[in-house]
Amino acid sequence: MIGSDEASQPGASRAFSDPLVVLLALAASLALVWGVSRDPILTGVYGAALLGLAALAWYHSRRREDTVHPDFAPPDWSVTVAAIDHPDVAVAITDRAGRLTCANATFEGTFGVVAAPPALGFAPAVQDRLSDVTRIAQRDGQASCEVSDEQGTCWRADVRRAGRGDDFLVWSFTPLSAPNLVDDLIARLEGGLGRALARAEIAAALVDPDGTIRATSALFAERAAGQAEAVLTGTDFVALLAQDENGGIGWAREGGHGEPLILYHVPVASPEAPDPLDEATTPSLMLAVSASQGIGAGSGASSASPHLEALLGQLPLGLAMADRDGRLLFANAAFLRAAGCEGQDAPTYPTDLVVRDDKRALSEAIRRFAQGPATAGDIAVRLTAQAEDPVSLSLAGVRGLGDAAVLLGLTDNSEETRLKRQVAQATKMQAVGQLAGGVAHDFNNVLTAILGTCDLMLMRHTPGDSDYDDIQQIRANSNRAASLTRQLLAFSRQQTLRPEVIQLPDVVADVAQMLRRLIGEKIELVVKHDRDLGPVRADPTQLEQVIVNLCVNARDAMQARGDGSGKLTLSTRKVATTELRAQRSEIIPAGDYTALIVEDTGGGIPPEVVGKIFEPFFTTKEQGKGTGLGLSTVYGIVKQSGGFIFVESEVGKGTRFIVYLPVHHLAPGASAAPVAEAEPEAEPSQWAGGGRVLLVEDEVTVRIIAERALLRQGYEVTCAQDGEDGLAIVEDVVAAGGGFDLVVSDVVMPGLDGPGMARAIRGIVPGLPVLFMSGYAEEQLRKEIGLANAWFMPKPFSVQQLSEKVGDVLAKAAR
């Protein structure tokens, strides 16, 4: 054995290393030979030979002592396995013949022990690369490369030569994980990158595809919320912006009085990646730059300053600098990539990047922004690399760099266009809603006067009179106009709703019989319901109006085709949260919904019309056959009920409307039966008449009609034309020792409005009952008024309704 042979050698080497012992042995041998032979020649030859052998033995003993390691132990491969054991790195050892000698558990679990590197089951091209690495390692001592398997897993293979005779190769396979761009950007945005952008007056936010903010820089939080430490995570990005009358986008916090912004949209995806991230799930980096903000400071007549070039070069958005003569001073890699010139030198002039027809317009724009004040704007151009699709090129005059220059920004403007369209649409719908509510309020005042006058005239005319039928016709048309104002209020989401927890199939069943008569015999009505539908919280009467309006539109669409026959399908369906997530909807929040689907086989809606169908007064019907308020009313009711409505249509095949209503989750132990949340109906009034009433109304015609109606019922009426007048009358009457039993007041009046007057009167006469009348929604007004012992009566109303309501309020106040 190797261990026992080498153990005897130290003693021998020590014996031969002692000269005294050797000399004594030699003298003893010579004496013995001389004593036996008495021959001097023989004794001399023996002595010489013996000395030669002793010298040779001493020489070999010294050589073995230099090469022997007395502490060497036999090899133990279990110790080697323990030494190379690593949970994240696969390690293997192969000999010169390429056989697997040793491997750790990670290597065995990943590649198995059947084959040894480089034959590990990779693709042929990858195995060839590993073979090359093997030859390099045997020649140079070490080598490395990156490989990937068929599943896309990437590895870094490191090989080094080892062993006493360099007979072994040690392989190490380290998995390479792709960097998380989103998490890395969040950390940088809240740290150094956010501070660097802030020094350039650039506010940045990371926005998810659904429009919610994931992270912001301190400057963005300061500009959007007023505080740098404000947490805007989860906030709607569009809600922080507003559009002014000129179409520019600014901070909503500034109320349209701040400087306009330029928004840059940068998808958080690596262009070099073999499989870029899906845009539907990829966040975006939104950069907001003031349109008139100069960037940087420095000097130089013909080129951008070095620190400015360094800053622009690090930004992920496409930026370039041009002088007043139109020469391109600098362009970062992102700009060249967006322009289709990646890997090429920047052109001499920016106009070299656009098609021939756009060269003159771009040249004049650069000259204009370079010579004028420090302003910003956009120009649509077509790049030579993609001449079919126009792109938006941003231009901003830059000052403080010596000669005037122009900063050019080029990026994908599809996301910015979408955001602008959303902001514009939201602003427009809000403005139209406010306009519709204001028109409905003023129109209700006029209708109140007309209806009241008709009621008073009908009291003096009986059926058979020559004027009776004409008055009834006026009253009928006024009621029709009143229904139009209710539709306007529904669109503006200002109508009074009485929500209940109901099952949608019950509402469909209640209206189905009426629908069969409404759509006619030639149209087939099919009603289908899904199982396990969740309850919804909505006004059943308003939901019936939604169903009727959608079905009437479907009937008209089918009657306009051929013989007027068709099929109308009315169905309800359960929509779970998982289904919404699979649809990747950017509008509907995650949750459980019950869907109402109205589908017809009509002619469909043209694509250019689909985006306008929910706008008020928009109709494709002939003049006199539609008001254009049907679908806008449906939209308002659905939105006021917390739901969503979508339309899917194909010309020639039909249209499908889908209404999503959120499921109302009942509290533990609560009953699932429909429970109306409206106020209970009042008991029949027992008021015998009489009483002192203060009537406050700024509309003269309404005030006259209301006064006459109350006087006919025996009330003592005192009129006031506005809130200040009404408060002064109360002060005078109370000072004289009198008082009032009830105050009937309009809500919206110039100067002191109805609620303000009521609060002031309550300071003089606590607990005095007040009856408000208004054309706005009761629910909205109750939130704004916030007064106890106050009642509400919507306009328009008839003389009888006013009299009954006043008597009812006085009866309740007397109890």
C-alpha positions in Angstrom: 0.0 0.0 0.0 1.0 3.6 -0.7 0.7 4.5 3.0 2.9 1.6 4.4 5.8 1.8 1.9 6.3 5.4 2.6 6.1 4.9 6.3 9.4 2.8 6.3 11.4 5.3 4.3 11.9 7.9 7.0 13.8 5.5 9.3 16.1 4.4 6.4 16.8 8.0 5.4 17.6 8.9 9.0 20.1 5.9 9.3 21.9 6.9 6.1 22.0 10.5 7.1 24.1 9.7 10.2 27.9 9.7 9.1 29.2 8.2 12.4 27.1 5.1 12.1 28.2 4.5 8.5 31.9 4.9 9.4 31.6 2.4 12.3 29.9 -0.2 10.1 32.6 0.3 7.4 35.5 -0.1 9.9 33.9 -3.2 11.4 33.5 -4.8 7.9 37.1 -4.0 6.9 38.4 -5.5 10.2 36.4 -8.6 9.7 37.8 -9.1 6.1 41.4 -8.4 7.2 41.1 -10.8 10.1 40.0 -13.6 7.8 42.1 -13.1 4.7 45.2 -11.1 5.9 45.3 -9.9 2.3 45.7 -6.1 2.0 44.6 -6.0 -1.7 41.4 -7.9 -1.0 40.7 -5.7 2.0 41.3 -2.5 0.0 39.1 -3.6 -2.9 36.3 -4.6 -0.4 36.6 -1.3 1.4 36.4 0.8 -1.9 33.3 -1.1 -3.0 31.7 -0.8 0.3 32.3 3.0 0.3 30.8 3.3 -3.2 27.6 1.4 -2.2 27.3 3.5 1.0 27.6 6.8 -1.0 25.0 5.6 -3.6 22.6 4.6 -0.8 23.0 8.0 0.9 22.4 9.8 -2.3 19.1 8.0 -3.0 17.9 8.4 0.6 18.3 12.2 0.4 16.4 12.4 -2.9 13.4 10.5 -1.6 13.3 12.6 1.5 12.9 15.7 -0.6 9.9 14.3 -2.5 8.0 12.4 0.2 5.2 14.0 2.3 4.9 12.1 5.4 1.4 13.7 6.2 -0.3 12.5 2.9 -3.6 10.6 3.5 -5.5 8.4 1.1 -8.2 10.3 -1.0 -11.8 10.4 0.3 -14.3 11.4 -2.3 -17.1 12.0 0.3 -15.0 15.0 1.5 -14.8 16.3 -2.0 -18.5 16.0 -2.5 -19.1 17.9 0.7 -16.7 20.6 -0.4 -18.4 21.2 -3.7 -21.9 21.0 -2.4 -23.9 24.2 -3.2 -27.7 24.6 -3.4 -27.6 27.1 -6.3 -24.6 26.0 -8.4 -24.3 22.7 -10.2 -20.7 21.4 -9.8 -19.1 18.3 -11.5 -15.6 16.9 -11.9 -14.5 15.1 -15.0 -11.2 13.3 -15.8 -9.0 13.5 -18.9 -11.2 10.9 -20.7 -14.3 13.0 -20.1 -15.8 10.7 -17.6 -17.9 12.0 -14.7 -15.8 11.5 -11.5 -17.8 13.4 -8.9 -20.9 15.7 -8.8 -22.9 17.5 -6.2 -26.6 17.1 -5.5 -27.6 20.2 -7.5 -25.9 18.9 -10.6 -27.4 15.5 -10.2 -30.9 16.9 -9.7 -30.5 19.3 -12.7 -28.6 17.3 -15.3 -28.5 13.7 -13.9 -25.5 11.4 -13.7 -25.9 9.6 -17.0 -23.8 12.0 -19.1 -20.9 14.3 -18.3 -20.1 17.8 -19.6 -20.2 18.8 -22.4 -22.8 16.2 -23.4 -25.7 17.2 -21.0 -28.7 17.0 -23.3 -28.4 20.6 -24.6 -29.0 21.5 -28.3 -26.2 20.5 -30.7 -25.1 24.1 -31.0 -24.8 24.5 -27.2 -22.9 21.3 -26.9 -20.4 22.5 -29.6 -19.9 25.7 -27.5 -19.2 23.6 -24.4 -16.8 21.5 -26.3 -14.9 24.6 -27.4 -14.8 25.7 -23.7 -13.4 22.3 -22.7 -10.5 22.6 -25.2 -9.8 26.2 -24.0 -9.8 25.2 -20.4 -7.4 22.3 -21.0 -5.1 24.6 -22.9 -5.3 27.8 -20.8 -6.4 26.4 -17.4 -9.9 28.0 -17.3 -12.7 29.2 -19.6 -16.4 30.2 -19.4 -19.5 30.8 -21.5 -23.3 31.3 -21.3 -25.7 28.6 -22.5 -29.4 28.0 -22.4 -31.6 24.9 -22.6 -34.7 24.3 -24.6 -36.9 25.6 -21.7 -35.2 29.0 -21.9 -33.2 28.6 -18.7 -29.8 30.4 -19.0 -26.6 29.1 -17.3 -23.1 30.4 -16.9 -20.6 27.5 -17.4 -17.2 28.0 -15.7 -14.5 25.3 -16.3 -11.0 25.2 -14.7 -8.2 22.6 -14.8 -7.2 20.9 -11.5 -5.3 17.9 -10.1 -1.6 17.1 -9.5 -1.2 16.2 -13.1 -3.8 18.6 -14.3 -5.9 15.5 -15.2 -9.3 16.8 -14.0 -11.8 19.6 -15.1 -14.1 21.2 -12.5 -17.4 22.4 -14.0 -19.6 25.0 -12.4 -23.1 25.8 -13.8 -24.6 29.0 -12.3 -28.2 29.8 -13.3 -28.7 33.3 -14.7 -32.0 35.0 -13.8 -33.3 37.9 -16.0 -33.3 41.2 -14.0 -36.7 42.4 -12.9 -36.9 45.7 -14.8 -40.0 46.9 -12.9 -38.6 46.3 -9.4 -35.3 47.8 -10.4 -36.9 50.8 -11.9 -39.1 51.3 -8.7 -36.0 51.3 -6.6 -34.1 53.7 -8.9 -37.2 56.0 -9.3 -37.4 56.4 -5.5 -33.7 56.9 -5.3 -30.9 58.2 -7.5 -32.7 58.2 -10.8 -35.6 60.2 -9.4 -33.2 62.8 -7.9 -31.3 63.0 -11.2 -34.5 63.6 -13.1 -35.7 66.2 -10.5 -32.5 68.2 -11.2 -33.6 68.4 -14.8 -37.2 69.3 -13.7 -38.6 66.0 -14.9 -41.4 64.4 -12.8 -41.6 60.6 -13.3 -44.1 58.0 -12.4 -44.4 54.3 -13.0 -48.0 53.5 -14.2 -49.7 50.1 -14.7 -51.7 49.3 -17.8 -54.9 50.0 -16.0 -53.8 53.5 -15.2 -53.0 53.1 -11.5 -49.7 54.5 -10.2 -47.1 52.0 -8.9 -44.3 54.4 -7.9 -43.4 58.0 -8.3 -40.4 60.3 -7.8 -40.5 62.9 -5.1 -40.8 65.7 -7.7 -43.9 64.0 -9.2 -45.6 63.7 -5.8 -44.8 67.3 -5.1 -46.2 68.6 -8.4 -49.3 66.3 -8.3 -50.2 66.3 -4.6 -48.3 69.3 -3.2 -46.1 67.3 -0.9 -42.9 65.4 -1.9 -43.5 62.7 0.7 -47.1 62.1 -0.5 -47.9 58.4 -1.3 -49.6 58.2 -4.6 -49.4 54.4 -5.0 -52.8 53.1 -6.3 -53.9 56.5 -7.5 -55.4 56.9 -10.9 -52.8 58.6 -13.1 -55.4 60.3 -15.3 -57.2 61.8 -12.3 -54.0 63.8 -11.4 -54.2 65.5 -14.8 -56.6 68.0 -16.4 -57.0 69.4 -19.8 -57.4 73.2 -20.4 -59.5 74.9 -23.0 -56.6 74.9 -25.5 -56.2 71.1 -25.3 -53.0 71.2 -23.2 -52.5 68.9 -20.3 -51.6 70.2 -16.8 -51.7 69.2 -13.2 -55.3 68.9 -11.9 -54.2 70.4 -8.5 -53.5 73.7 -10.3 -57.0 73.9 -11.6 -55.9 74.7 -15.2 -53.9 77.7 -14.2 -50.5 76.1 -14.3 -48.0 75.6 -17.1 -48.9 72.9 -19.7 -47.0 69.7 -19.6 -45.4 67.4 -22.1 -45.9 63.7 -21.3 -43.4 61.1 -22.4 -44.4 57.4 -22.4 -41.7 54.8 -22.0 -42.7 51.1 -21.9 -40.7 49.2 -19.3 -39.5 46.5 -21.7 -36.0 45.7 -22.9 -35.7 46.1 -26.7 -32.8 43.7 -26.8 -34.7 40.9 -25.0 -35.5 38.0 -27.3 -39.1 38.0 -26.0 -40.2 41.5 -24.9 -42.8 41.8 -22.2 -46.4 41.9 -23.2 -47.6 45.6 -23.5 -51.0 44.6 -21.9 -49.2 43.7 -18.7 -46.2 46.0 -18.9 -46.0 49.1 -16.8 -45.0 52.4 -18.4 -42.7 55.1 -17.2 -44.5 58.5 -17.6 -42.3 61.6 -17.6 -43.9 65.0 -17.2 -41.9 68.0 -18.3 -43.0 71.6 -18.2 -43.5 72.9 -21.7 -41.6 76.1 -21.1 -38.9 74.8 -18.9 -35.3 75.4 -20.1 -33.0 72.4 -19.4 -29.4 72.6 -18.2 -27.0 75.5 -18.0 -23.6 75.9 -19.6 -22.0 77.6 -22.6 -20.9 76.6 -26.0 -21.7 77.9 -29.4 -21.9 74.9 -31.5 -22.6 71.9 -29.4 -24.5 70.8 -26.3 -22.7 71.0 -23.0 -21.0 67.8 -21.8 -23.0 67.4 -18.7 -26.2 67.9 -20.7 -25.2 65.2 -23.2 -24.4 62.9 -20.3 -27.9 63.5 -18.8 -29.7 63.0 -22.1 -27.7 59.9 -22.9 -28.8 58.2 -19.6 -32.5 58.9 -20.1 -34.5 56.1 -21.6 -36.6 58.4 -23.8 -35.5 59.6 -27.2 -34.0 63.1 -27.0 -31.8 65.1 -29.4 -30.5 68.6 -29.7 -30.5 70.8 -32.8 -29.1 74.3 -33.3 -30.9 77.3 -34.9 -29.6 76.3 -38.3 -31.2 72.9 -38.1 -28.0 70.9 -37.6 -28.2 67.9 -35.2 -25.9 68.6 -32.2 -26.5 65.4 -30.2 -28.9 62.4 -30.2 -29.0 59.7 -27.6 -29.4 56.0 -28.4 -33.1 56.0 -27.5 -33.8 58.8 -30.1 -31.9 56.9 -32.8 -33.7 53.7 -32.0 -37.1 55.4 -32.1 -36.1 57.0 -35.5 -35.1 53.6 -36.9 -31.3 54.4 -37.0 -30.1 52.1 -34.2 -26.5 51.2 -34.7 -25.9 54.0 -37.2 -24.3 57.4 -36.9 -26.6 60.3 -36.2 -27.5 62.2 -39.4 -26.3 65.7 -40.0 -29.8 67.2 -40.0 -33.0 66.0 -38.3 -34.8 66.5 -41.6 -32.9 63.5 -42.9 -35.0 61.3 -40.7 -38.4 62.2 -42.2 -40.0 61.7 -45.6 -39.6 64.3 -48.3 -43.0 65.9 -47.8 -42.3 66.6 -44.1 -38.8 68.0 -44.5 -39.9 71.6 -45.0 -42.4 71.6 -42.1 -39.9 70.2 -39.7 -37.2 72.6 -40.8 -39.5 75.6 -40.3 -40.6 74.3 -36.9 -37.0 74.0 -35.7 -36.2 77.5 -36.9 -39.3 78.9 -35.2 -38.7 77.3 -31.8 -35.0 78.3 -31.9 -35.7 82.0 -32.7 -38.8 82.6 -30.6 -39.3 82.5 -26.8 -38.7 79.3 -24.8 -41.9 77.4 -25.7 -42.8 73.9 -26.6 -45.0 72.1 -29.0 -45.5 69.0 -31.2 -45.4 68.3 -34.9 -46.7 65.2 -36.6 -44.1 63.7 -39.0 -43.5 60.5 -40.9 -40.2 58.8 -40.5 -38.4 57.3 -43.4 -38.1 54.1 -41.4 -41.9 53.9 -41.0 -43.5 56.2 -43.6 -47.0 54.8 -43.1 -47.5 55.7 -39.5 -47.1 59.4 -38.4 -45.3 60.0 -35.1 -45.3 63.0 -32.8 -42.1 64.9 -32.6 -41.8 67.2 -29.6 -39.9 70.5 -29.9 -38.9 72.8 -27.1 -36.8 75.9 -27.2 -33.8 75.7 -24.9 -32.1 78.7 -23.5 -29.0 79.0 -21.3 -26.7 77.0 -23.6 -25.0 79.9 -25.4 -26.7 80.0 -28.8 -30.4 79.1 -28.9 -31.1 75.4 -29.5 -34.1 73.2 -29.8 -34.7 70.0 -27.8 -36.3 67.2 -29.9 -38.2 64.4 -28.3 -39.3 61.3 -30.2 -41.1 58.4 -28.7 -44.1 56.2 -29.2 -47.1 58.5 -28.7 -49.8 55.9 -28.7 -50.0 55.8 -24.9 -49.9 59.6 -24.7 -52.7 59.8 -27.3 -54.8 57.4 -25.3 -54.3 59.3 -22.1 -55.2 62.6 -23.8 -58.3 61.0 -25.2 -59.3 59.7 -21.8 -58.8 63.1 -20.2 -60.6 64.9 -23.0 -63.5 62.4 -22.9 -63.8 62.6 -19.1 -63.6 66.4 -19.2 -66.2 66.6 -22.0 -68.6 64.2 -20.3 -68.3 66.1 -17.0 -69.0 69.4 -18.8 -71.9 68.0 -20.7 -73.3 66.5 -17.5 -73.1 69.8 -15.7 -74.7 71.5 -18.7 -77.5 68.9 -18.8 -78.2 69.2 -15.1 -78.3 73.0 -15.4 -80.6 72.9 -18.4 -82.9 70.4 -16.6 -83.0 72.6 -13.5 -84.0 75.8 -15.5 -86.4 73.8 -17.7 -88.1 72.3 -14.6 -88.8 75.9 -13.4 -90.5 76.7 -16.7 -92.4 73.5 -16.7 -93.6 74.0 -13.1 -95.1 77.4 -14.1 -96.7 75.8 -17.2 -98.2 72.9 -15.3 -99.3 75.1 -12.5 -101.0 77.5 -14.8 -102.8 74.6 -16.6 -104.0 73.2 -13.3 -105.4 76.6 -12.3 -107.1 77.0 -15.6 -108.6 73.5 -15.4 -110.2 74.5 -12.1 -112.3 77.1 -14.0 -113.1 74.9 -17.0 -115.0 71.6 -17.1 -115.0 68.9 -19.8 -117.0 70.1 -22.7 -115.7 73.7 -22.7 -114.1 74.9 -25.8 -110.7 75.5 -24.1 -110.7 72.3 -21.9 -109.2 70.0 -24.6 -106.5 72.6 -25.5 -105.5 73.0 -21.9 -105.2 69.2 -21.5 -103.1 69.1 -24.6 -100.7 71.7 -23.2 -100.6 69.8 -19.9 -99.8 66.5 -21.7 -97.0 68.1 -23.7 -95.6 69.6 -20.6 -95.5 66.2 -18.9 -93.7 64.9 -22.0 -91.2 67.6 -21.6 -90.8 66.8 -18.0 -89.9 63.2 -18.9 -87.1 64.7 -21.1 -85.7 66.6 -18.2 -85.7 63.4 -16.1 -83.7 61.8 -18.9 -81.2 64.8 -18.8 -80.9 64.3 -15.1 -80.3 60.6 -15.6 -77.5 61.3 -18.1 -75.9 63.8 -15.7 -76.4 61.3 -12.8 -78.4 63.8 -10.8 -81.7 62.1 -10.7 -83.2 60.7 -7.5 -82.7 56.9 -7.2 -84.4 54.5 -4.8 -81.9 51.6 -4.7 -82.9 48.1 -3.5 -81.0 44.9 -3.1 -82.6 42.8 -5.9 -82.1 39.9 -8.2 -81.7 40.9 -11.9 -83.8 38.0 -13.3 -86.8 39.3 -11.2 -86.6 42.7 -12.9 -86.3 41.1 -16.3 -89.3 38.9 -15.6 -91.4 41.9 -14.6 -90.7 43.7 -17.8 -90.7 40.7 -20.2 -94.4 40.7 -20.9 -94.5 44.4 -21.7 -91.5 43.9 -24.0 -93.3 41.2 -26.0 -96.1 43.6 -26.9 -93.5 46.4 -27.4 -91.3 44.7 -30.0 -94.1 43.2 -32.1 -94.9 39.7 -33.3 -92.2 39.4 -36.0 -89.4 39.7 -33.5 -88.6 36.6 -31.4 -87.8 37.4 -27.8 -85.5 34.9 -26.0 -84.9 35.2 -22.3 -82.1 33.3 -20.6 -80.7 33.4 -17.1 -77.5 32.0 -15.6 -77.3 30.2 -12.3 -76.1 31.4 -9.0 -76.4 35.1 -9.9 -75.4 37.5 -7.1 -77.8 40.2 -6.0 -77.2 43.8 -7.1 -78.1 47.1 -5.5 -80.0 49.4 -7.9 -83.3 51.1 -8.5 -85.6 48.5 -10.1 -87.7 51.2 -11.8 -84.6 52.7 -13.4 -83.3 49.2 -14.4 -86.6 48.6 -16.2 -86.1 51.8 -18.1 -82.6 50.6 -19.1 -84.0 47.3 -20.4 -86.9 49.0 -22.2 -84.6 51.6 -23.9 -82.1 49.0 -25.0 -84.8 46.7 -26.4 -86.6 49.6 -28.2 -83.3 50.5 -29.9 -82.8 46.8 -30.8 -86.4 46.6 -32.2 -85.8 49.7 -34.4 -82.6 48.3 -35.7 -84.2 45.0 -36.7 -87.3 46.7 -38.2 -85.1 48.8 -40.4 -83.9 45.6 -42.1 -86.0 43.8 -44.7 -89.3 42.5 -43.3 -88.6 43.7 -39.8 -88.2 40.2 -38.3 -85.3 39.2 -36.1 -84.3 37.8 -32.8 -83.9 39.7 -29.5 -82.0 37.9 -26.8 -82.2 39.1 -23.2 -79.9 37.2 -20.8 -78.2 37.5 -17.5 -74.8 36.0 -16.7 -72.5 35.6 -13.7 -69.1 37.2 -14.2 -66.4 36.2 -11.7 -63.2 38.1 -10.8 -61.0 35.5 -12.6 -62.9 36.1 -15.9 -62.3 39.8 -15.7 -58.6 39.3 -15.0 -58.4 37.1 -18.1 -60.0 39.8 -20.2 -57.4 42.3 -18.9 -60.0 45.1 -18.8 -58.5 48.5 -18.0 -61.9 50.0 -17.1 -63.7 47.5 -14.8 -62.2 47.0 -11.4 -61.7 43.4 -10.2 -64.7 41.9 -8.5 -67.8 39.9 -8.9 -70.5 41.2 -11.3 -73.9 40.2 -12.7 -74.2 41.0 -16.4 -77.3 42.0 -18.3 -76.9 41.3 -22.1 -79.2 42.6 -24.8 -78.4 41.2 -28.2 -80.2 41.7 -31.5 -79.8 40.6 -35.1 -80.2 44.1 -36.6 -77.9 45.9 -39.1 -75.3 46.8 -36.5 -73.6 50.1 -35.7 -70.9 51.6 -38.0 -67.5 51.8 -36.3 -67.4 55.6 -36.8 -70.6 55.9 -34.8 -70.0 53.5 -31.9 -68.0 56.1 -29.9 -70.8 58.6 -30.0 -73.9 56.6 -29.2 -73.9 57.4 -25.5 -73.6 61.2 -26.1 -76.8 63.2 -25.4 -78.9 64.3 -28.4 -77.0 62.0 -30.8 -79.2 59.8 -32.9 -79.1 58.1 -36.2 -82.9 58.0 -36.6 -84.9 60.2 -38.8 -86.0 63.6 -37.6 -88.9 63.4 -35.2 -88.4 59.7 -34.5 -85.8 60.0 -31.7 -84.5 62.5 -29.2 -81.0 61.1 -28.8 -81.5 60.7 -25.1 -82.3 57.0 -24.8 -78.8 55.6 -24.7 -77.5 58.6 -22.8 -80.1 57.9 -20.2 -79.1 54.3 -20.0 -75.5 55.3 -19.6 -76.3 57.7 -16.7 -78.5 55.2 -14.9 -75.9 52.5 -15.2 -73.0 54.7 -14.0 -75.1 56.2 -11.2 -75.8 52.6 -10.0 -72.0 51.9 -9.9 -72.0 49.7 -13.1 -70.4 49.7 -16.5 -71.9 49.4 -20.0 -70.2 48.3 -23.2 -71.3 47.8 -26.8 -70.1 45.2 -29.3 -71.4 45.6 -32.9 -70.6 44.3 -36.4 -72.2 45.8 -39.4 -74.7 43.4 -41.0 -74.7 41.0 -38.0 -76.2 42.8 -35.1 -75.3 44.5 -31.8 -74.8 43.4 -28.2 -75.0 45.7 -25.2 -73.5 44.3 -21.9 -74.3 46.0 -18.6 -72.0 45.0 -15.7 -73.5 45.6 -12.2 -71.4 44.9 -9.1 -72.6 42.1 -6.9 -73.9 43.4 -3.5 -72.3 41.2 -0.8 -74.6 40.8 2.1 -73.4 41.1 5.7 -73.1 37.8 7.6 -76.5 36.7 8.7 -78.4 39.2 6.6 -81.4 38.2 4.5 -81.0 38.0 0.7 -84.5 39.2 0.2 -84.9 42.5 -1.6 -84.9 45.3 0.9 -85.9 48.8 -0.2 -83.7 51.5 1.1 -86.1 54.3 0.2 -87.9 56.3 2.8 -91.3 54.7 3.7 -94.3 56.3 2.1 -96.0 58.9 4.3 -99.2 58.2 6.0 -102.3 60.0 4.6 -102.2 63.5 5.8 -104.7 64.5 8.4 -104.0 68.2 8.1 -107.2 70.2 8.0 -105.6 73.2 6.3 -104.5 76.6 7.4 -101.1 77.8 8.6 -98.6 80.5 8.0 -96.2 79.7 5.2 -93.1 81.6 4.0 -92.6 81.0 0.3 -89.1 81.9 -1.0 -88.6 81.5 -4.8 -86.5 83.6 -7.2 -88.5 82.6 -10.3 -91.4 85.0 -10.5 -93.8 82.6 -12.5 -93.1 79.7 -10.1 -93.6 82.0 -7.1 -97.0 83.2 -8.4 -98.3 79.7 -9.2 -97.2 78.4 -5.8 -98.7 81.3 -3.9 -102.0 80.9 -5.7 -102.1 77.2 -5.1 -101.4 77.6 -1.3 -103.9 80.5 -1.0 -106.6 78.3 -2.5 -106.0 75.7 0.3 -106.5 78.3 3.0 -102.8 79.0 3.9 -101.6 82.4 4.9 -98.7 83.0 2.5 -95.8 85.5 2.7 -93.6 85.6 -0.4 -89.9 86.5 -0.7 -87.9 86.8 -3.9 -84.5 85.5 -2.6 -82.7 84.2 0.5 -81.8 87.6 1.9 -85.4 88.8 1.6 -86.7 85.7 3.3 -84.3 86.0 6.2 -85.2 89.6 6.7 -89.0 88.8 6.7 -88.5 86.1 9.4 -86.4 88.5 11.6 -89.1 91.2 11.3 -92.0 88.8 12.0 -90.3 87.2 15.0 -89.4 90.7 16.4 -93.0 91.6 16.1 -94.1 88.6 18.1 -95.3 86.5 15.1 -93.9 83.5 13.3 -94.3 80.9 10.6 -95.4 77.3 10.6 -93.4 76.3 7.5 -90.8 77.6 5.1 -91.1 76.6 1.4 -87.9 77.5 -0.4 -86.1 76.9 -3.6 -82.6 75.5 -3.2 -80.5 77.4 -5.9 -81.0 81.1 -5.7 -78.7 84.1 -6.4 -76.9 85.5 -3.3 -78.0 83.5 -0.2 -79.3 80.1 -1.3 -82.0 78.1 0.3 -79.9 76.0 2.7 -77.9 79.0 3.8 -81.1 80.9 4.5 -82.6 77.9 6.4 -79.6 77.6 8.7 -79.8 81.3 9.5 -83.5 81.0 10.2 -82.9 78.0 12.4 -80.6 80.3 14.5 -83.6 82.5 15.1 -86.4 79.9 15.2 -84.9 76.5 16.1 -86.7 73.5 14.6 -88.7 75.4 12.1 -89.7 72.9 9.3 -88.4 73.6 5.8 -89.7 72.2 2.5 -87.1 72.5 -0.3 -88.1 72.4 -3.9 -85.6 72.0 -6.7 -85.0 70.6 -10.2 -81.8 68.8 -9.0 -81.6 65.3 -7.5 -82.8 64.8 -3.9 -79.9 62.6 -3.0 -77.3 65.1 -4.2 -79.1 68.0 -2.4 -79.4 66.1 0.9 -75.6 65.6 0.9 -75.1 69.3 0.3 -77.8 70.6 2.6 -77.3 68.4 5.7 -80.3 69.8 7.7 -82.5 67.8 10.0 -86.3 68.3 9.9 -86.2 69.2 6.2 -88.2 67.8 3.3 -87.8 67.8 -0.4 -90.1 68.1 -3.4 -88.8 67.7 -7.0 -89.7 70.1 -9.8 -91.9 70.1 -11.9 -94.9 69.6 -9.7 -98.6 70.3 -10.1 -100.8 72.5 -7.9 -102.3 69.4 -6.2 -98.9 67.9 -5.5 -97.7 71.1 -3.9 -100.8 71.4 -1.7 -100.6 67.8 -0.6 -96.9 68.0 0.2 -97.3 71.1 2.3 -100.2 69.6 4.2 -98.2 66.4 4.7 -95.1 68.3 6.1 -97.3 70.3 8.5 -99.0 67.2 9.7 -95.6 65.5 10.4 -94.3 68.6 12.1 -97.3 68.7 14.4 -96.9 65.1 15.6 
